[in-house]
Amino acid sequence: MKNNQMPYYFDYHAHAPIDPRVKDAMMRAFDNVDANPHSTHIHGTHAYDGVERARAQIAQLLGAKPSEVVLTSGATEANNLAFAGMADHFDAQGRNQLLVSSIEHASVSEAAGSLKKRGFEVVMVPPEPDGRITAETFASRISPRTGLVSVGWANHEIGTVQDISAISKLARSHGALVHSDLAQAAGKVAVDAKLLDLASVSAHKMHGPVGIGALFVTRRLRAKMKPHLIGGGQEGGLRSGTVSAPMATGFGTACELSSAEFVDEAERVSSLRDKLLHRLSSIPDSSVNGFSVMRSTSSLFMHRPGLHRWPRWLPIFGTVS
């Protein structure tokens, strides 16, 4: 490896580099729809059409309706809006208990935790040793006071894919809403918004641009949700602020590409992951964390006893082919 060559990039859970086709679509949008989509003149109308086209592409990936997609700055903002925006509704119902997976991204756990000062009880639900959080584990903690059950569809570190169908069925049978962070799932595994009431998505985790994401919220909940940012009343009044048409175009294009290609891409990436695992398994005492069956195809989390930080030179200076 030459001294001026960057090491190979493996950190796709943190950021999936932008797809050249997404970048091209954004550059065309900067030329063609570089206007305020909330303006009523012809330039604004073109920009608005671009944003709405992107909203439809995002909805298609999630199995949702375009009217259920609220554009945000990313999944972190979407998660904050989900918890803070529904807090008054939960209070009014007398449902001030939240059940949250204990292995969630900080944007979920901190957003939930912030409601403690309002008197909410936040119950952290632990996983099995392989990272699964079962419906039975939730069942032992759910109560008539539970307003929300939150668990990521695919874990952001070890990649375990949860049984959202069973968890959703349990939560809804007790009158609770279901929230899921889809940052590591959308575009990588099949997701179905019909199992959820609230969900967050991030563009840059699926080869889109950094700085845009979305909250999925069912139509019946929109009127019950309080806005997190106030101002011009954009995004149906739930998230004020000018939406960037080029950014939305990039997000929508990434979703459209994921919808069309994720089956083939999952097969390709899982093959590379398994080859990498085969090579790394030669390291003495190394083992895989997480569930080996229900796991995101792009995830490989390994550990070795006594090693608290994986050496920076491993595996990024090797190739998998």
Secondary structure as a PSIPRED ss2 file (coil, helix, strand):
# PSIPRED VFORMAT (PSIPRED V4.0)

   1 M C   1.000  0.000  0.000
   2 K C   1.000  0.000  0.000
   3 N C   1.000  0.000  0.000
   4 N C   1.000  0.000  0.000
   5 Q C   1.000  0.000  0.000
   6 M C   1.000  0.000  0.000
   7 P C   1.000  0.000  0.000
   8 Y C   1.000  0.000  0.000
   9 Y C   1.000  0.000  0.000
  10 F C   1.000  0.000  0.000
  11 D C   1.000  0.000  0.000
  12 Y C   1.000  0.000  0.000
  13 H C   1.000  0.000  0.000
  14 A C   1.000  0.000  0.000
  15 H C   1.000  0.000  0.000
  16 A C   1.000  0.000  0.000
  17 P C   1.000  0.000  0.000
  18 I C   1.000  0.000  0.000
  19 D C   1.000  0.000  0.000
  20 P H   0.000  1.000  0.000
  21 R H   0.000  1.000  0.000
  22 V H   0.000  1.000  0.000
  23 K H   0.000  1.000  0.000
  24 D H   0.000  1.000  0.000
  25 A H   0.000  1.000  0.000
  26 M H   0.000  1.000  0.000
  27 M H   0.000  1.000  0.000
  28 R H   0.000  1.000  0.000
  29 A H   0.000  1.000  0.000
  30 F H   0.000  1.000  0.000
  31 D H   0.000  1.000  0.000
  32 N H   0.000  1.000  0.000
  33 V C   1.000  0.000  0.000
  34 D C   1.000  0.000  0.000
  35 A C   1.000  0.000  0.000
  36 N C   1.000  0.000  0.000
  37 P C   1.000  0.000  0.000
  38 H C   1.000  0.000  0.000
  39 S C   1.000  0.000  0.000
  40 T C   1.000  0.000  0.000
  41 H C   1.000  0.000  0.000
  42 I H   0.000  1.000  0.000
  43 H H   0.000  1.000  0.000
  44 G H   0.000  1.000  0.000
  45 T H   0.000  1.000  0.000
  46 H H   0.000  1.000  0.000
  47 A H   0.000  1.000  0.000
  48 Y H   0.000  1.000  0.000
  49 D H   0.000  1.000  0.000
  50 G H   0.000  1.000  0.000
  51 V H   0.000  1.000  0.000
  52 E H   0.000  1.000  0.000
  53 R H   0.000  1.000  0.000
  54 A H   0.000  1.000  0.000
  55 R H   0.000  1.000  0.000
  56 A H   0.000  1.000  0.000
  57 Q H   0.000  1.000  0.000
  58 I H   0.000  1.000  0.000
  59 A H   0.000  1.000  0.000
  60 Q H   0.000  1.000  0.000
  61 L H   0.000  1.000  0.000
  62 L H   0.000  1.000  0.000
  63 G C   1.000  0.000  0.000
  64 A C   1.000  0.000  0.000
  65 K C   1.000  0.000  0.000
  66 P H   0.000  1.000  0.000
  67 S H   0.000  1.000  0.000
  68 E H   0.000  1.000  0.000
  69 V E   0.000  0.000  1.000
  70 V E   0.000  0.000  1.000
  71 L E   0.000  0.000  1.000
  72 T E   0.000  0.000  1.000
  73 S C   1.000  0.000  0.000
  74 G C   1.000  0.000  0.000
  75 A H   0.000  1.000  0.000
  76 T H   0.000  1.000  0.000
  77 E H   0.000  1.000  0.000
  78 A H   0.000  1.000  0.000
  79 N H   0.000  1.000  0.000
  80 N H   0.000  1.000  0.000
  81 L H   0.000  1.000  0.000
  82 A H   0.000  1.000  0.000
  83 F H   0.000  1.000  0.000
  84 A H   0.000  1.000  0.000
  85 G H   0.000  1.000  0.000
  86 M H   0.000  1.000  0.000
  87 A H   0.000  1.000  0.000
  88 D H   0.000  1.000  0.000
  89 H H   0.000  1.000  0.000
  90 F H   0.000  1.000  0.000
  91 D H   0.000  1.000  0.000
  92 A H   0.000  1.000  0.000
  93 Q H   0.000  1.000  0.000
  94 G C   1.000  0.000  0.000
  95 R C   1.000  0.000  0.000
  96 N C   1.000  0.000  0.000
  97 Q E   0.000  0.000  1.000
  98 L E   0.000  0.000  1.000
  99 L E   0.000  0.000  1.000
 100 V E   0.000  0.000  1.000
 101 S E   0.000  0.000  1.000
 102 S C   1.000  0.000  0.000
 103 I C   1.000  0.000  0.000
 104 E C   1.000  0.000  0.000
 105 H C   1.000  0.000  0.000
 106 A H   0.000  1.000  0.000
 107 S H   0.000  1.000  0.000
 108 V H   0.000  1.000  0.000
 109 S H   0.000  1.000  0.000
 110 E H   0.000  1.000  0.000
 111 A H   0.000  1.000  0.000
 112 A H   0.000  1.000  0.000
 113 G H   0.000  1.000  0.000
 114 S H   0.000  1.000  0.000
 115 L H   0.000  1.000  0.000
 116 K H   0.000  1.000  0.000
 117 K H   0.000  1.000  0.000
 118 R H   0.000  1.000  0.000
 119 G C   1.000  0.000  0.000
 120 F C   1.000  0.000  0.000
 121 E E   0.000  0.000  1.000
 122 V E   0.000  0.000  1.000
 123 V E   0.000  0.000  1.000
 124 M E   0.000  0.000  1.000
 125 V E   0.000  0.000  1.000
 126 P C   1.000  0.000  0.000
 127 P C   1.000  0.000  0.000
 128 E C   1.000  0.000  0.000
 129 P C   1.000  0.000  0.000
 130 D C   1.000  0.000  0.000
 131 G C   1.000  0.000  0.000
 132 R C   1.000  0.000  0.000
 133 I C   1.000  0.000  0.000
 134 T C   1.000  0.000  0.000
 135 A H   0.000  1.000  0.000
 136 E H   0.000  1.000  0.000
 137 T H   0.000  1.000  0.000
 138 F H   0.000  1.000  0.000
 139 A H   0.000  1.000  0.000
 140 S C   1.000  0.000  0.000
 141 R C   1.000  0.000  0.000
 142 I C   1.000  0.000  0.000
 143 S C   1.000  0.000  0.000
 144 P C   1.000  0.000  0.000
 145 R C   1.000  0.000  0.000
 146 T E   0.000  0.000  1.000
 147 G E   0.000  0.000  1.000
 148 L E   0.000  0.000  1.000
 149 V E   0.000  0.000  1.000
 150 S E   0.000  0.000  1.000
 151 V C   1.000  0.000  0.000
 152 G C   1.000  0.000  0.000
 153 W C   1.000  0.000  0.000
 154 A E   0.000  0.000  1.000
 155 N C   1.000  0.000  0.000
 156 H C   1.000  0.000  0.000
 157 E C   1.000  0.000  0.000
 158 I C   1.000  0.000  0.000
 159 G C   1.000  0.000  0.000
 160 T E   0.000  0.000  1.000
 161 V E   0.000  0.000  1.000
 162 Q C   1.000  0.000  0.000
 163 D C   1.000  0.000  0.000
 164 I H   0.000  1.000  0.000
 165 S H   0.000  1.000  0.000
 166 A H   0.000  1.000  0.000
 167 I H   0.000  1.000  0.000
 168 S H   0.000  1.000  0.000
 169 K H   0.000  1.000  0.000
 170 L H   0.000  1.000  0.000
 171 A H   0.000  1.000  0.000
 172 R H   0.000  1.000  0.000
 173 S H   0.000  1.000  0.000
 174 H C   1.000  0.000  0.000
 175 G C   1.000  0.000  0.000
 176 A C   1.000  0.000  0.000
 177 L E   0.000  0.000  1.000
 178 V E   0.000  0.000  1.000
 179 H E   0.000  0.000  1.000
 180 S E   0.000  0.000  1.000
 181 D E   0.000  0.000  1.000
 182 L C   1.000  0.000  0.000
 183 A C   1.000  0.000  0.000
 184 Q C   1.000  0.000  0.000
 185 A C   1.000  0.000  0.000
 186 A E   0.000  0.000  1.000
 187 G C   1.000  0.000  0.000
 188 K C   1.000  0.000  0.000
 189 V E   0.000  0.000  1.000
 190 A C   1.000  0.000  0.000
 191 V C   1.000  0.000  0.000
 192 D C   1.000  0.000  0.000
 193 A H   0.000  1.000  0.000
 194 K H   0.000  1.000  0.000
 195 L H   0.000  1.000  0.000
 196 L C   1.000  0.000  0.000
 197 D C   1.000  0.000  0.000
 198 L E   0.000  0.000  1.000
 199 A E   0.000  0.000  1.000
 200 S E   0.000  0.000  1.000
 201 V E   0.000  0.000  1.000
 202 S E   0.000  0.000  1.000
 203 A H   0.000  1.000  0.000
 204 H H   0.000  1.000  0.000
 205 K H   0.000  1.000  0.000
 206 M C   1.000  0.000  0.000
 207 H C   1.000  0.000  0.000
 208 G C   1.000  0.000  0.000
 209 P C   1.000  0.000  0.000
 210 V C   1.000  0.000  0.000
 211 G C   1.000  0.000  0.000
 212 I C   1.000  0.000  0.000
 213 G E   0.000  0.000  1.000
 214 A E   0.000  0.000  1.000
 215 L E   0.000  0.000  1.000
 216 F E   0.000  0.000  1.000
 217 V E   0.000  0.000  1.000
 218 T C   1.000  0.000  0.000
 219 R H   0.000  1.000  0.000
 220 R H   0.000  1.000  0.000
 221 L H   0.000  1.000  0.000
 222 R H   0.000  1.000  0.000
 223 A C   1.000  0.000  0.000
 224 K C   1.000  0.000  0.000
 225 M C   1.000  0.000  0.000
 226 K C   1.000  0.000  0.000
 227 P C   1.000  0.000  0.000
 228 H C   1.000  0.000  0.000
 229 L E   0.000  0.000  1.000
 230 I C   1.000  0.000  0.000
 231 G C   1.000  0.000  0.000
 232 G C   1.000  0.000  0.000
 233 G C   1.000  0.000  0.000
 234 Q C   1.000  0.000  0.000
 235 E H   0.000  1.000  0.000
 236 G H   0.000  1.000  0.000
 237 G H   0.000  1.000  0.000
 238 L C   1.000  0.000  0.000
 239 R E   0.000  0.000  1.000
 240 S C   1.000  0.000  0.000
 241 G C   1.000  0.000  0.000
 242 T C   1.000  0.000  0.000
 243 V C   1.000  0.000  0.000
 244 S C   1.000  0.000  0.000
 245 A H   0.000  1.000  0.000
 246 P H   0.000  1.000  0.000
 247 M H   0.000  1.000  0.000
 248 A H   0.000  1.000  0.000
 249 T H   0.000  1.000  0.000
 250 G H   0.000  1.000  0.000
 251 F H   0.000  1.000  0.000
 252 G H   0.000  1.000  0.000
 253 T H   0.000  1.000  0.000
 254 A H   0.000  1.000  0.000
 255 C H   0.000  1.000  0.000
 256 E H   0.000  1.000  0.000
 257 L H   0.000  1.000  0.000
 258 S H   0.000  1.000  0.000
 259 S H   0.000  1.000  0.000
 260 A H   0.000  1.000  0.000
 261 E H   0.000  1.000  0.000
 262 F H   0.000  1.000  0.000
 263 V H   0.000  1.000  0.000
 264 D H   0.000  1.000  0.000
 265 E H   0.000  1.000  0.000
 266 A H   0.000  1.000  0.000
 267 E H   0.000  1.000  0.000
 268 R H   0.000  1.000  0.000
 269 V H   0.000  1.000  0.000
 270 S H   0.000  1.000  0.000
 271 S H   0.000  1.000  0.000
 272 L H   0.000  1.000  0.000
 273 R H   0.000  1.000  0.000
 274 D H   0.000  1.000  0.000
 275 K H   0.000  1.000  0.000
 276 L H   0.000  1.000  0.000
 277 L H   0.000  1.000  0.000
 278 H H   0.000  1.000  0.000
 279 R H   0.000  1.000  0.000
 280 L H   0.000  1.000  0.000
 281 S C   1.000  0.000  0.000
 282 S C   1.000  0.000  0.000
 283 I C   1.000  0.000  0.000
 284 P C   1.000  0.000  0.000
 285 D C   1.000  0.000  0.000
 286 S C   1.000  0.000  0.000
 287 S E   0.000  0.000  1.000
 288 V E   0.000  0.000  1.000
 289 N C   1.000  0.000  0.000
 290 G C   1.000  0.000  0.000
 291 F C   1.000  0.000  0.000
 292 S C   1.000  0.000  0.000
 293 V C   1.000  0.000  0.000
 294 M C   1.000  0.000  0.000
 295 R E   0.000  0.000  1.000
 296 S C   1.000  0.000  0.000
 297 T C   1.000  0.000  0.000
 298 S C   1.000  0.000  0.000
 299 S C   1.000  0.000  0.000
 300 L C   1.000  0.000  0.000
 301 F C   1.000  0.000  0.000
 302 M E   0.000  0.000  1.000
 303 H E   0.000  0.000  1.000
 304 R C   1.000  0.000  0.000
 305 P C   1.000  0.000  0.000
 306 G C   1.000  0.000  0.000
 307 L C   1.000  0.000  0.000
 308 H C   1.000  0.000  0.000
 309 R C   1.000  0.000  0.000
 310 W C   1.000  0.000  0.000
 311 P C   1.000  0.000  0.000
 312 R C   1.000  0.000  0.000
 313 W C   1.000  0.000  0.000
 314 L C   1.000  0.000  0.000
 315 P C   1.000  0.000  0.000
 316 I C   1.000  0.000  0.000
 317 F C   1.000  0.000  0.000
 318 G C   1.000  0.000  0.000
 319 T C   1.000  0.000  0.000
 320 V C   1.000  0.000  0.000
 321 S C   1.000  0.000  0.000
